[in-house]
Amino acid sequence: MSSELNDVLAIGLPALVIGVASLTLMIHRELGPFSGLNTAGKWLLTAAFGMGLLAFGLKMAVAVALDLRAGTPLLAQFAIPFSQAGAARSERFANPAPPRAPRYVWAALPEQAPSPADNPTTAAKVALGRRLFFEKKLSADGSLSCSSCHDLFAKGGGDGLSRARGIARQRGPRNTPTVWNAAFQAVLFWDGRAPSLEEQAGGPILNPIEMGLASAAEAERRLAADASYRADFAAVFGDDRPPSFGRLTQAIAAFERTLITPDTPYDRFVRGDETALDAAQLRGMALFETVGCVLCHRGANFSDASLLGSESARRLFPANATPYEDKYRLLLADGQRGVWRVPSLRNVALTGPWLHNGAVDQLEEVVRIMAGAQLGRSGQLNTWLNNDKMLGRIDRSPLGDGEVADLVAFLKALSSDSLVARRERKNR
């Protein structure tokens, strides 16, 4: 900094001397004679102008000294507003690109699911919840349990049917969602009507076409009639109150919060194992981002209905008209488009058939449907650029077979290693 100040003084002092000399000559040789001043008047005018020049020089010296202390070149300070002014003048004539959004950040699934303050997870509660999950006493005719529609291993947490099947072989209107990683979802059921696992757990038990129990009181009566259940509830909840429906749903929810799968090739890759994904899966991962799948299936649980930093739990489906909506009966019975919770794509390769009505049994076809119905990948689109009064044409061609294959390869990388192994053993 001292060397920079010496340089300024080395240039500034001679410049000041030259300036004063030039001013003296100008007044005595030109301005004084032109104004008719005598010798005393010329020196007085020279002194007045000299004081002004000296004051200006002192101000500049102080400014330079402060500038050097701040460490910012003085010319750079002047250059900024000039460049901004130039940009402002040209802004009217420019068509700048929109600001680039940050790149999508891929995240691994946490090793544990969060539990609410009013239902903390304990080992004893999980054990009770597991017992209740497999308990057929909770169905009207004693034929079904939660596990009947949520086969944890052979069917990837679903039932492998297009639509759920309840007591007396009744068919429900919707495909059965997997229970795996449901602990990370902010809303449950296809329509998202349940805001918690606790509320979801009680729904099928009392649904007349699922487990069909007449009332919550009937569930409580059946459990209270079993001495082992009375003992288990007392041990878990710390009092002698008889089993209640609310505590039943809390125990089942606690068990379901242990049903998480952070052991996928994708998770290993994100955590640092660069060999976990093959070339096709890596291409599919890149396409998953660039095609726009992450707009709905974002975050560690690949769902915008997730507790993990997502935004909007439901989507209109199908959002765009395509031939698929007739082929697979994707509209509601009244011909309207449904609004559905965004499902998680974890273990999606293990949970077919797919979509809310279970009408599609090929994962490749699901990818094509979603690309067209949700992302508009169905052909050339005309778009009106109102600000520029121009008609634009956007190429939204359907995905090619190679792109579909790569996306499916990536989706298979979301399957749990342990679930795949257990499924293979159970299905032998």
N, C-alpha and C positions, 0 to 999 in steps of 0.2 A: 504494500500500500504506500510506503514512504517513497519508493522509487517512482510510483505513478505520480505522486504529488510533486516530486522534484522535476519530473518531465513537464508537468503543467506550469510550474514556476519558470522553468527554462524557456518555455515558449511565451508565457503570459507577460513576464516583465519586459522583455525586449519589445513585444507588441505594444505595451502600454507606453513605453518611451517613444516609440515611433509615432503612436497616435497623438501624444501631446505635442511632439515636434511638428507634425503635419497640421494640427489645429492652430498652433502659433503662427506658422507661415501663412496659412489660409487667411487668418484674421488680419495679420499685419500687411500682407501683400495684396489681398483682394477685398475682403469684407470691410476692413477699416477704411481704406481710401474710398470705396464706393459709398460708405455711409457718412463720410466727412469727419471721422473721428480724429482727435488729436492723439499724440503718443500715449497720454495717460488713459484716454478712453479705450484705445486699442488693448492696453495691458489689462484694464478692468474687464473688458469683454472676454479676453483670453482666459483670465482667472475664473470667470463665471462658467464658461464652457468647460474648462479643465476640471473644475470641481464636479460638474455633472458626469464627465467621463470617468473621473476617479471613483465616484460613488457607484457607477455602473460596474466598473471593474472589481470593486470590492464585493458587490453583490454576487457577481459571477464566481469570484474566488471562494466565497462562503458556500455557494451552491455546489461547487466542485468538491470542496472538502467534505461536505455532508454526504455527497454522492459516493465518494470513495470509501467513507466509513461504512455505508450501507452495503457496499460491495456490488452495486448495480451500475453499469456504465451509463453515463448521462445521455449519450446519443440513443441508447436503447430505449430510454424513457420517452424520448421524443418520437422514436420510430414507431412505437405501439399505436398512439392515436392517429398518426398519419396513415398507417396501414389499415387501421379500422375505418378511417374515413374513406379510403379508397374502396374497401370492401362494401361500405354502405352505399357509395355512389353506384357500384356495379351490381348491387343486389337486385335492383329492379329488373335487370336484364338477364340475370342468371336463373338457371333451373337446377338448384342444388339438390343432390341426392338426399333422401331422408337420413337422419342419423342412424347409424348401424346399431342394432340391438346387441346386447352382450351375448356371447356364445352360450349355448345351453350347457348346464353343468350336470354331469351324470353323478348319481349318488347311490351308494350301497344301502341295503336295508339294515336298520339297527338290529343288534343282537337280541334286544328285548322290546316288547311292546309296552307302551305307557298304560297305567291303570288309573282310574279316577280316585279322587280323595275319599269318596264315600264307599269305595269297594276295593281296598288295597289287596293286591295279590299275595296269597300265602300258600305254602305247600299243601296244607290241610284243605284249604278251600279249593285248590286246583284238583286234588284227589276226589273231593266230593263232586265237583263239577264234572269230572270225567265219568264218574259213576252215573250221574244223572243224564249225561249225554247219551249213554248206552241203555238207559232205563225204558223198557217198553210199557211199564205201568203208567207212563205219562200219555199214552194214547188211549182213545176211547175203548177200543176192542183188544188192547194189549198186544197188538201186532207190530207196532212201529215204535221206533225211538228216533232221536235226532240223527243218529248215525245211519238210519235206514236211507235217508236222502243225502247224507253227507258222509259217504264212504271215504275215510281219510286216506287210504292208500290205493285201493284198486281203481278208484274213480277220481283220484286227485282232489278229494274233498267235495265232490258233487255226486250225482247218481248215474251219469252216463245216458240219461234219457232226454228226449227233446223237451218234455214238460214233466214237472214233478208229479209223482203218484202218491196219493194219500190212502187213508183207510177205505176199505171196500173198493179198492182199486180205482178210486176217483182220480181224474186227471186235473191238475191245476192249470192255470192259464199261462204260467211262466216257466222258463228254464231254471233249474236249481243253481244258484251261485255257489262257488266253492267257499268253504269255511276257512281255508288256509289264508292267512294274512288279513282276514276280516278285522282283526284287532287294530289295523292301521287305517281303516276306513272311517270317515267322519259320519257317514249316513249308511244305512243298511236297507236291504231289499231293492228290487229293481227300480221301484219308484222313489227310493230314498226316504220313505216315511218314518223309519226308525232312526233316532239320533244317537243311539248307543247300542252296544252289544247286549246290555241288560234288557233293553226294551225289545230288541230283535229276538232274544232267546225265548221270550214268552209267546211270541206271535204264532209260530207253527203249532204249539201245544193246544191252543184254543181255536185254531182255524178249523172250521167244520169239514173242509175237504183235505186237510193235511193230517194232523194227529187227532183232531176231532174231540178233544176233551170238553165236557159240557161247561165247565167253569174253573176258575182258579181255586175255588173252595174244594172242588172235587180232587184236584191235584194235591192239595194240602191234606185232605182226608186220607188219600191213598198212601202218602208218604208217612203220615203220622201213625198209620196202622202197622208200620214196620219198625220194630224196636231198633234195628241197626241204623235206620235213617234218623230216628229221634236222637240216638247217641251221636251220630256224625254231625248233625246240625248243631247240637249243643256244644260239641267240641270245637267246631269251626267258629261259631258266633258267640260263644262264651256265656250262654245263659240256658235256662231250661224251657224257653219258649218252644212250642211245637213248630215243626217246619212250616214256613210261610212261602207263598208264591214269589214274593219279592226276593227272599233269600235264595230260593231255588234259581231264579234268573241270575242273581249275582254269582252264584257258584258256577253255573254253566258259562257265564261270561268270563269268569276268571280262568277256567279251563281253556276257553277259546283264545284267550290272550297268550297262551303258550304255543298256539298253532301257527308258528311263523317259520319262514324258509329263507334265511339269509345265505344259504349254501348253494348258490347257483353258479354256473360258469361266469355269468355276467358280474355277479358280486365279487368273485375272485379276481376278475379282470380289473374292476374299478378299484379294488383294494391293492392292486399292484402286480398281480400275476399276468404279465403280458402274453403268456402262452395259453391263457384260459379260453380264448376265442379263436376260432379258425378264420380263414380268409373270408369265407362267405358270411360268417356271422359279423365280422368287422364291417364288411360292405353293408350288410343289413342294418347294423347299428348307425352307420352314417346316414343311410336312407331314412331311417326312423326319425332322425332329426330334420333332414333337409326336406323331406316330403311333407312334414308337418304333423306326424303322429304325436309328437310331444306336446302339441297344443291341447290335447285332451288327456293323454296318458303320460303325464309328466311326474317327476319326483321319484323317490326311492321305491314307492309302491306302484308306480306306473298307472296312476289314476288321479284325476283332478278332484275326486271325491275323497281324497286321503287326508289324514291328520298331518301329513308331512309336507307342509308348505304349499298346498295347492290352493286354488282360487274359486272355482265354480263347480259344484258337485254334479250338476245335471246338464244334459244336452238334448236338444231336439234331434230325434232320429226317426227316419232318415231326413237329413237337412236338405238334401238336393234330390230332385226327381231323377231316378234312373230306372232301367228295366228291372233291376233287382227287387224293387219294392213289390211288384206284382208276382215275380217268380217265387219269392220267398215269403210272401204275405207279411211284409214288414210294417204295414200301416195298422192302426187300431181297427176294431170292428166297425166303427162308424166312418172309416176312411180318413181319419185325422192322423197326424203325425204324433207319435208319443214323445214324452219327455222322460228320459231315463237317467238313472245314476250312471256315472262313468265307471265301468268295472275295472278292476285291477287286471293287468295282463300277466302278472306273475303266475307261473304254472299253467298258462293258457293252453299250451299244447297238450296238457293232460286232462282237460275238462270239457272236451267236445261231447255232444254237438253244441253249437254256439249261437249267440245273440239272444235277445230277450225271449224269443219264442222257440229257440232250439231248432230252427229250421235248416241250419247249414251244418253239414258234417265234414267239410273239408276246410282246413285252416287257410289254404291258399285262396279259397273263394271268399272267406271272411275278409282277407286283406284287400281283395279287389272291391268288395262291397263297400268297405270303409273308405277306401281311396276315392270311390265315385260318390257315394252318398254323403260323406262328411267333408271330404277335401276337394270335391269338385273335379276330380281327375276323370272326366268323361268326354273330353274333346276340346275343340277350340271355343273360347268364350269371348264375346264382345263386351268391352267395358267402356263406359262413358267417363272421360277425364274432364270433369266439369270445369275445373279451374283453368284448363288450357283450351277448352272447347274443342277437344279432339276425341275421336273414336279410336280406342285401342283394341288390339286383338291379343289375347293371351293364350298361349299353348298350354292346355291342361289335359294333355293326352293321357289315356289310361296307362297304368303301369305295365311295363313289359314283363314277359314271363320270367326273365332273369332277375328283374327287380323284385318281383313277388317271391321268387325262390329265396333270394337273399334276406328279405324281410322275415320270411317264415323261419329261416335258419337262425336269425337273431332271436325271434320269439321263443324258439326252442331252448335258447341259452338262458331263458328266464325260468327254466324248470329246475326244481330242487334236486340235487344229486341224491339225497336220501329218499325223496319221494319216488324218483325214477327207479332206484334200486329196490325199494320195498314193493313197488308196483310190479316190477318184473318178477320178483319172487312170488308174489301172491297170485299173479296171473298165469303162472306155469302150470 
